[in-house]
Amino acid sequence: VYGDGVLGEKGLYHPDNKSKYGYIYLKYANQFWYWEFAVLFRKFMLELFRVLFSLEDTKFVQVTGAFLVFCFATFAQFYFNPFVESELNEIESAALWNHIVVLFIGTVFLTEELPIDGELATVIAFAVILTITATGS
């Protein structure tokens, strides 16, 4: 999107280009026009860990990789606050924290070292994750 190749000499904020490509970058502050590419890179890294470490004996590597991606993304979100509106920054931060907490709880249940097992553990995990997701924290 950026550069003379796609946008020509008009630039990002020319009305023609804003109507074509503005949905990609207008929600971000001017200095963070590229943030959508950072989000796509985060999604790519998550998929990379999911695909490369999908075997049963590498499930903890997969979870660790996803955890690191989410931690880095959360740190970047808090540090840069790339959105124009502060509410969008808060929503994105809450969503990233939500991912980290749910991933952590899932990892606890993945270890199979809990004092409870079977369907009760599944019901408790479902209830905790549903509560976290519903409250957005």
Buried (B, 14 or more C-beta within 10 A) or exposed (E): BBEEEEBEEEEBEEEEBBEEBBEBBEBBBEEBBEBBEBBEEBEEBBEEBEEEBEEEEBEEEBBBBBBEBBBEBBEBBEEBBBBBEEEBBBEBBBBBBBBBBBBEBBBBBEEEEEEEEEEEBEEBBEEBBEEBEEEEE
